[in-house]
Amino acid sequence: MFEKLLTSIGIESLEINTVLKTQQVHSNGILDGSVVIESGASEQTINQIELTLIERYDNPDERSQFPILDNELQTFTLHVDRSICENTKEIEHFHFNIHELEFKTNPNKLILKTHAYLSHSVDAYDEDEIRLID
């Protein structure tokens, strides 16, 4: 099984990594992955972690100020108000059923956005592309 580190967010003594089995997914397949949380020398509280799958496409309205639009296809939420003890590693698995999603266009790539909401910290997020194949 090939695993690809997609996103890494480091906040204070906490590191959150989004790992996928592959960085491409079939249009009628399943996108599988894991969120790996590693704490450092102190306990941290995670309010939640959201993984959002996004279709990004050109805006057909030429008069709009926004040339690119985002269609949020599905959001997966992990860790609602959870404390992570010091020097621990936790792994949470997730999957998105691509064939169940409603696209506005026929995209060849998707965006996976990882957003971490943490107590006493600025929220952090990162987003990366996933290739969509037929």
Backbone bond lengths (Angstrom), bond angles and torsions (degrees), N, CA, C in turn:
res aa  C-N    CA-C-N  psi(-1)  N-CA   C-N-CA  omega(-1)  CA-C   N-CA-C  phi
1 M - - - 1.444 - - 1.521 108.71 -
2 F 1.311 116.52 122.71 1.458 122.50 178.21 1.512 109.00 -86.59
3 E 1.322 117.30 129.83 1.452 120.57 176.74 1.511 109.00 -120.77
4 K 1.307 116.13 136.15 1.461 123.58 -175.71 1.516 109.02 -121.08
5 L 1.342 115.97 122.16 1.454 120.68 174.86 1.514 107.43 -70.69
6 L 1.314 116.28 119.23 1.456 120.70 -176.31 1.516 111.29 -99.20
7 T 1.313 117.13 -48.56 1.457 121.76 -174.92 1.511 109.62 -135.61
8 S 1.318 116.65 140.44 1.458 121.98 175.03 1.520 108.18 -134.13
9 I 1.326 115.42 120.94 1.460 121.60 178.67 1.519 107.37 -118.09
10 G 1.318 117.45 122.15 1.459 121.79 177.40 1.515 109.84 -114.26
11 I 1.319 116.14 120.57 1.455 121.57 179.82 1.517 107.64 -131.11
12 E 1.328 116.48 121.48 1.459 122.60 -178.65 1.521 109.07 48.75
13 S 1.331 118.65 -118.78 1.464 119.69 -178.42 1.527 111.16 -104.90
14 L 1.318 116.68 32.00 1.456 121.98 -178.28 1.526 109.14 -129.05
15 E 1.332 116.47 136.02 1.460 120.96 176.42 1.518 108.70 -125.45
16 I 1.332 115.75 130.12 1.457 121.96 -179.61 1.523 107.48 -119.96
17 N 1.338 116.67 119.64 1.462 122.05 -178.90 1.521 109.86 -117.82
18 T 1.332 116.22 132.76 1.459 121.78 173.45 1.522 107.10 -100.22
19 V 1.329 116.32 122.96 1.460 122.53 -175.48 1.525 108.59 -121.98
20 L 1.340 116.49 130.78 1.459 121.79 177.33 1.514 110.31 -112.06
21 K 1.347 116.18 151.77 1.458 119.71 175.66 1.519 110.28 -67.60
22 T 1.320 116.79 -33.48 1.462 122.71 176.84 1.521 108.22 -152.59
23 Q 1.322 117.67 154.19 1.460 120.65 -177.65 1.527 111.75 -94.96
24 Q 1.325 116.05 17.17 1.454 121.19 172.93 1.521 108.15 -138.65
25 V 1.329 115.76 153.05 1.454 120.28 -178.03 1.523 108.55 -142.23
26 H 1.317 115.87 144.97 1.459 121.73 177.70 1.522 109.05 -75.46
27 S 1.330 117.07 147.08 1.465 121.69 -176.08 1.526 113.63 -62.64
28 N 1.329 118.74 -19.90 1.466 119.93 174.18 1.527 110.86 -116.01
29 G 1.322 116.62 23.63 1.461 122.00 -177.83 1.517 113.72 -102.16
30 I 1.317 114.05 -162.73 1.466 122.51 -179.47 1.523 108.14 -125.27
31 L 1.324 115.97 132.17 1.462 121.93 175.09 1.523 107.58 -92.49
32 D 1.335 116.65 112.05 1.461 122.55 -179.11 1.513 110.39 -106.26
33 G 1.321 115.63 143.66 1.450 119.78 177.11 1.508 111.93 -166.21
34 S 1.323 114.64 -177.39 1.460 122.19 -179.76 1.517 109.35 -140.36
35 V 1.313 115.23 151.63 1.455 121.97 170.04 1.522 105.76 -110.22
36 V 1.336 116.17 120.80 1.461 122.22 -179.41 1.526 107.43 -105.76
37 I 1.329 115.76 121.79 1.464 121.66 -178.12 1.518 107.78 -113.76
38 E 1.333 115.95 121.93 1.460 121.21 178.19 1.516 108.72 -122.24
39 S 1.331 114.99 124.84 1.466 119.07 179.46 1.518 109.49 -98.07
40 G 1.319 114.36 159.86 1.457 120.95 -179.33 1.511 111.25 -103.95
41 A 1.317 115.60 -132.93 1.463 122.43 -171.04 1.523 114.17 -79.70
42 S 1.330 117.86 -3.56 1.465 118.25 179.69 1.522 110.59 -139.86
43 E 1.322 115.51 156.49 1.458 121.43 177.67 1.526 109.42 -69.70
44 Q 1.318 116.57 141.41 1.464 122.44 179.10 1.524 109.38 -126.91
45 T 1.319 116.20 147.92 1.457 120.88 175.83 1.520 108.93 -109.29
46 I 1.324 114.70 125.80 1.460 121.28 176.59 1.520 107.09 -103.70
47 N 1.337 116.33 118.97 1.459 119.34 176.22 1.521 109.99 -69.45
48 Q 1.327 116.47 -45.95 1.463 121.46 171.60 1.521 110.16 -173.90
49 I 1.329 114.49 162.09 1.457 122.12 173.14 1.522 106.22 -124.18
50 E 1.325 116.14 127.39 1.458 121.05 178.25 1.521 109.98 -113.81
51 L 1.316 115.31 134.39 1.462 122.51 172.17 1.521 106.25 -112.96
52 T 1.323 116.69 119.16 1.460 120.89 -177.63 1.519 109.28 -119.70
53 L 1.328 115.43 127.57 1.455 121.64 176.43 1.528 107.59 -94.00
54 I 1.336 116.40 126.46 1.464 122.04 -171.07 1.526 110.63 -125.79
55 E 1.327 115.24 137.77 1.463 122.53 169.26 1.528 106.20 -100.59
56 R 1.300 117.73 120.40 1.468 122.51 179.95 1.533 107.42 -106.42
57 Y 1.346 116.52 127.61 1.461 119.55 -175.12 1.526 111.58 -144.72
58 D 1.342 115.95 161.54 1.462 122.27 179.04 1.522 109.69 -70.25
59 N 1.323 115.95 136.99 1.454 121.97 178.29 1.531 108.93 -74.63
60 P 1.350 118.12 122.89 1.467 119.76 -179.78 1.536 113.35 -72.22
61 D 1.334 117.82 -16.35 1.464 121.87 179.69 1.528 109.24 -83.21
62 E 1.310 116.89 104.25 1.466 121.63 -176.73 1.521 112.96 -66.73
63 R 1.330 118.02 -20.64 1.467 121.45 -179.52 1.531 112.74 -85.37
64 S 1.299 116.92 -7.74 1.465 121.09 -177.42 1.528 111.30 -71.77
65 Q 1.317 115.64 150.63 1.466 121.20 175.14 1.521 111.68 -78.94
66 F 1.323 116.84 -10.44 1.460 122.01 -175.96 1.528 109.72 -111.85
67 P 1.331 117.66 102.42 1.462 120.01 -177.42 1.535 113.70 -72.86
68 I 1.323 117.20 -23.53 1.465 122.35 -179.08 1.526 108.52 -121.61
69 L 1.340 116.49 137.14 1.463 121.55 178.22 1.522 110.03 -119.79
70 D 1.327 115.66 152.90 1.463 122.47 175.65 1.519 109.75 -110.69
71 N 1.316 116.16 131.46 1.455 122.94 172.62 1.527 106.26 -109.99
72 E 1.335 116.96 105.43 1.467 120.38 178.97 1.522 108.08 -74.98
73 L 1.314 115.54 111.03 1.455 122.00 -173.16 1.524 112.76 -80.26
74 Q 1.328 116.32 -44.15 1.463 120.70 -178.51 1.517 108.95 -164.30
75 T 1.337 115.71 146.84 1.464 121.64 177.27 1.520 109.04 -123.77
76 F 1.321 115.42 135.23 1.465 123.67 178.23 1.524 106.34 -115.80
77 T 1.335 117.63 124.25 1.465 121.68 -176.41 1.522 110.59 -109.81
78 L 1.347 115.33 132.28 1.467 123.01 177.43 1.516 109.83 -120.91
79 H 1.293 116.95 157.99 1.467 123.32 168.95 1.519 113.67 53.59
80 V 1.269 117.91 77.67 1.454 120.10 175.01 1.525 107.67 -90.96
81 D 1.347 116.40 114.64 1.470 123.84 179.40 1.526 112.48 46.83
82 R 1.318 115.48 70.24 1.464 121.29 -176.74 1.519 110.59 -127.73
83 S 1.328 116.27 136.47 1.465 121.48 176.25 1.519 109.39 -92.57
84 I 1.320 115.32 135.10 1.459 121.91 177.52 1.525 106.74 -108.06
85 C 1.324 116.07 116.53 1.467 121.00 -177.99 1.526 110.57 -64.31
86 E 1.328 115.41 159.73 1.460 120.41 -179.26 1.520 111.01 -64.73
87 N 1.324 115.19 146.99 1.470 124.43 176.95 1.526 113.44 51.45
88 T 1.325 116.60 46.83 1.461 120.75 177.00 1.522 110.05 -124.69
89 K 1.320 114.14 162.25 1.462 121.45 177.57 1.521 107.63 -130.98
90 E 1.325 116.32 126.84 1.459 121.45 178.14 1.520 109.03 -125.29
91 I 1.329 115.44 144.76 1.462 121.18 179.64 1.524 108.48 -125.38
92 E 1.327 115.80 128.35 1.463 122.69 176.40 1.527 107.73 -120.45
93 H 1.325 116.93 133.58 1.464 121.45 -178.79 1.528 110.42 -98.65
94 F 1.325 115.36 152.49 1.460 120.62 177.11 1.520 109.17 -146.48
95 H 1.323 115.86 161.04 1.465 120.48 170.98 1.530 109.94 -153.32
96 F 1.314 113.65 149.86 1.457 122.48 176.05 1.528 107.50 -119.52
97 N 1.336 117.32 127.89 1.462 122.10 175.02 1.526 108.11 -84.82
98 I 1.315 116.73 102.25 1.461 121.89 -173.79 1.528 111.60 -63.16
99 H 1.329 117.42 -38.31 1.468 120.44 -176.93 1.532 113.05 -67.31
100 E 1.329 118.87 -15.47 1.468 122.05 179.49 1.530 112.97 -90.41
101 L 1.319 118.00 -5.94 1.462 121.65 -174.35 1.526 111.41 -85.45
102 E 1.340 115.69 150.37 1.465 121.43 179.87 1.527 109.61 -104.81
103 F 1.327 115.37 106.53 1.458 121.98 -179.43 1.526 110.39 -89.15
104 K 1.317 116.15 150.82 1.466 122.05 174.68 1.527 111.04 -92.00
105 T 1.337 116.69 -22.04 1.462 122.52 178.91 1.522 108.08 -133.31
106 N 1.310 116.57 -167.87 1.462 122.02 174.98 1.529 107.28 -110.84
107 P 1.343 118.03 78.82 1.471 120.41 -170.96 1.525 112.89 -74.46
108 N 1.342 115.13 155.05 1.466 120.30 172.80 1.526 110.84 -108.24
109 K 1.341 115.67 0.55 1.464 120.01 174.86 1.527 109.12 -152.08
110 L 1.316 114.55 155.50 1.460 122.77 175.88 1.520 107.81 -125.65
111 I 1.312 116.24 163.86 1.457 122.52 176.83 1.522 107.53 -114.44
112 L 1.327 116.82 131.55 1.460 121.26 172.09 1.518 107.23 -109.04
113 K 1.325 115.25 117.16 1.464 121.64 -178.84 1.527 108.59 -105.63
114 T 1.327 116.21 124.74 1.464 122.95 175.05 1.520 107.10 -104.67
115 H 1.331 116.68 122.25 1.464 121.96 -177.59 1.527 108.20 -125.74
116 A 1.332 116.19 119.10 1.471 122.29 -179.70 1.523 109.42 -104.89
117 Y 1.318 115.83 124.31 1.462 122.71 175.76 1.526 106.95 -104.78
118 L 1.330 116.88 116.04 1.460 121.57 -174.42 1.519 111.10 -121.68
119 S 1.337 115.77 146.27 1.463 120.63 175.72 1.514 109.98 -67.97
120 H 1.318 116.56 141.00 1.468 123.44 175.36 1.526 112.75 55.71
121 S 1.329 116.75 36.42 1.458 120.19 -179.27 1.522 109.43 -153.50
122 V 1.314 115.65 160.83 1.456 120.77 172.97 1.524 107.66 -75.33
123 D 1.328 116.89 133.24 1.459 120.23 177.99 1.524 109.52 -61.52
124 A 1.313 115.83 143.62 1.463 120.87 -178.58 1.523 109.47 -123.48
125 Y 1.338 115.61 144.72 1.455 119.00 175.33 1.527 110.07 -146.94
126 D 1.322 113.95 160.13 1.452 121.24 175.89 1.520 106.75 -147.98
127 E 1.313 117.02 151.75 1.459 120.34 177.57 1.518 110.03 -137.18
128 D 1.334 114.26 146.05 1.458 121.06 -177.66 1.519 110.28 -141.52
129 E 1.330 115.62 157.01 1.457 122.11 -178.55 1.521 111.62 -87.17
130 I 1.329 114.22 145.07 1.458 122.67 173.58 1.521 106.55 -126.27
131 R 1.304 116.76 128.92 1.462 120.82 -178.91 1.521 110.28 -77.02
132 L 1.321 116.25 132.01 1.461 122.82 178.83 1.524 107.92 -104.67
133 I 1.336 116.76 122.88 1.469 120.91 -177.89 1.522 109.98 -117.71
134 D 1.348 115.64 152.13 1.480 120.94 178.27 1.497 111.26 -89.06
